[in-house]
Amino acid sequence: MGRTLALALAVVLMFAAVAVIMLKLMPAPLKDSDYLIIGSVATLVSLLALFVAVVTTSGQASSVFFKRRKK
């Protein structure tokens, strides 16, 4: 339960940080499509960070994508 809560909190903070950074980097008159891009990029980065965190913290790091067949 603690690991799940920590991962969820980290993903939410990552989303917020990326969204704030993107808001500062985009030129001043923001349109609706700019907000869509900011949200999409923040979501993509957050999901990639979640995937990397789950893969690296799982005990089966060597067999994440492939499993050996039993002979």
Secondary structure, 3 states (H helix, E strand, C coil): CHHHHHHHHHHHHHHHHHHHHHHHHCCCCCCHHHHHHHHHHHHHHHHHHHHHHHHHHCCCHHHCCCCCCCC
